[in-house]
């Protein structure tokens, strides 16, 4: 495994600007921790989190609320059982962890406690934005799918569908040219 360089990250994410340097050490540490260590895994991971975060520009979901976001309220599959959970547990981190249940799982896995439930905005910080994304990747078995080249199934496990697939594929193609 070799770490991603700043030049590589900027070439994959031309819109990241100075944020690339801020996120780089945290991305490399999180990828190493969760075995996102082969070029195939790194390319797929960077493409997916690049789309979800607008090339590292957003660690918090842009809130309207849109019709879809309004639908977060009361969604038991997300663990949103308390009034206000939809907005409180909006997508955060580089992979947009969403919902009370997912925040709880992430908090337990990262810290062994409920601190992320108490302070959801923690996932907006660069280190935890990266760690939560790599943790989610690992929990969903996405390394195996990246090894098989099953990019569409990776997208479905992250997004529930193929929303933004054209952008995800464009980022993936850039990553393929840069990470060899």
C-alpha positions in Angstrom: 0.0 0.0 0.0 1.2 3.4 -0.7 -0.3 6.6 0.6 -2.2 9.0 -1.7 -0.1 12.0 -2.4 -1.3 15.6 -2.4 -0.7 15.9 -6.1 -2.8 12.7 -6.7 -5.6 13.9 -4.5 -5.8 17.3 -6.2 -5.8 15.6 -9.6 -8.8 13.4 -8.6 -10.5 16.4 -6.9 -9.7 19.5 -8.8 -12.4 21.4 -6.9 -11.0 20.6 -3.5 -8.6 23.5 -3.4 -6.8 23.9 0.0 -9.1 21.4 1.6 -7.1 18.6 -0.1 -4.0 19.3 2.1 -6.3 19.5 5.2 -7.9 16.1 4.5 -4.9 14.2 3.1 -3.3 12.9 6.3 -6.7 11.9 7.7 -7.7 10.1 4.5 -4.4 8.2 4.4 -4.8 7.2 8.0 -8.4 6.1 7.7 -7.7 4.1 4.5 -4.8 2.3 6.2 -7.0 1.6 9.3 -9.7 0.0 7.2 -7.6 -1.8 4.6 -8.5 0.5 1.7 -5.0 -0.2 0.6 -4.9 -1.4 -3.0 -5.3 0.8 -6.0 -8.7 -0.7 -6.8 -10.0 0.0 -3.4 -8.5 3.5 -3.2 -9.9 4.5 -6.6 -13.4 3.3 -5.7 -13.3 4.9 -2.3 -12.1 8.2 -3.5 -14.7 8.3 -6.3 -17.5 7.6 -3.9 -16.5 10.0 -1.1 -15.6 12.6 -3.8 -19.2 12.5 -5.0 -20.8 12.4 -1.6 -18.7 15.4 -0.3 -18.5 17.5 -3.5 -14.8 16.8 -3.7 -14.1 17.4 0.0 -16.1 20.7 0.0 -19.0 19.4 2.2 -18.9 17.4 5.4 -22.5 18.2 6.1 -25.5 17.6 3.9 -26.8 20.8 2.3 -30.1 21.2 4.0 -33.2 22.7 2.3 -35.1 20.8 3.5 -35.8 19.1 0.2 -38.7 16.6 -0.1 -36.2 13.7 0.4 -34.7 15.4 3.5 -38.2 16.0 5.0 -38.7 12.3 4.6 -35.9 11.6 7.0 -38.2 12.6 9.9 -39.8 9.5 11.5 -37.9 7.0 9.4 -37.5 4.0 11.6 -35.1 2.3 9.2 -32.7 5.2 10.0 -33.6 5.1 13.7 -35.2 8.6 13.5 -37.8 8.1 16.2 -37.6 11.4 18.1 -39.1 14.6 16.6 -36.3 16.6 15.0 -34.1 13.5 14.3 -34.3 14.0 10.6 -32.4 17.3 10.6 -30.3 16.6 13.7 -28.9 13.4 12.1 -28.6 14.7 8.5 -25.8 13.4 6.4 -22.4 14.2 7.7 -18.8 13.1 7.1 -17.3 12.3 3.7 -19.8 9.5 3.0 -22.8 11.3 4.6 -23.7 9.1 7.5 -27.4 9.7 8.0 -29.9 8.8 10.7 -29.8 8.4 14.5 -29.1 4.6 14.2 -26.1 5.1 11.9 -24.7 7.9 14.1 -25.0 5.5 17.1 -23.3 2.7 15.3 -20.6 5.0 14.1 -20.1 6.5 17.6 -19.8 3.0 19.2 -17.4 1.8 16.6 -15.1 4.8 16.7 -15.3 5.6 20.5 -17.2 2.9 22.3 -19.7 5.5 23.5 -22.4 7.8 22.3 -20.5 11.1 21.9 -21.4 11.4 18.2 -25.1 11.1 19.1 -24.6 13.9 21.6 -22.6 16.0 19.2 -23.5 15.0 15.6 -21.4 17.9 14.2 -18.2 16.0 15.3 -18.5 14.1 11.9 -18.0 17.4 10.1 -14.3 17.6 11.4 -11.8 16.4 8.8 -10.4 13.5 10.9 -13.8 12.1 11.8 -15.3 12.8 8.4 -12.6 10.5 7.0 -12.7 7.9 9.7 -16.5 7.6 9.6 -16.4 7.2 5.8 -13.8 4.5 5.9 -15.6 2.8 8.8 -18.9 2.8 6.8 -17.0 1.4 3.8 -15.6 -1.4 5.9 -18.9 -2.2 7.6 -20.7 -2.4 4.2 -18.1 -4.8 2.8 -17.1 -2.4 0.1 -13.5 -3.5 -0.2 -14.7 -6.8 -1.5 -16.9 -5.1 -4.1 -14.0 -2.8 -5.1 -11.8 -5.9 -5.6 -14.4 -7.3 -7.9 -14.8 -4.0 -9.8 -18.5 -3.9 -8.9 -18.9 -0.1 -8.8 -22.6 0.0 -9.3 -23.3 -2.2 -6.2 -20.9 0.0 -4.2 -23.0 3.0 -5.2 -26.2 1.2 -4.2 -24.9 0.3 -0.8 -23.9 3.9 -0.1 -26.8 5.7 -1.7 -29.6 3.2 -1.9 -29.7 3.7 -5.7 -27.6 5.0 -8.5 -28.1 8.7 -7.8 -25.1 10.8 -9.1 -23.6 7.7 -10.9 -22.3 9.8 -13.8 -20.3 12.0 -11.4 -19.2 9.0 -9.4 -17.9 7.4 -12.6 -16.2 10.5 -13.8 -14.3 10.7 -10.4 -13.5 7.0 -10.7 -12.1 7.5 -14.2 -9.9 10.4 -12.9 -8.8 8.2 -10.0 -7.9 5.3 -12.4 -5.6 7.7 -14.3 -3.9 8.9 -11.2 -3.7 5.9 -8.9 -2.0 3.0 -10.6 
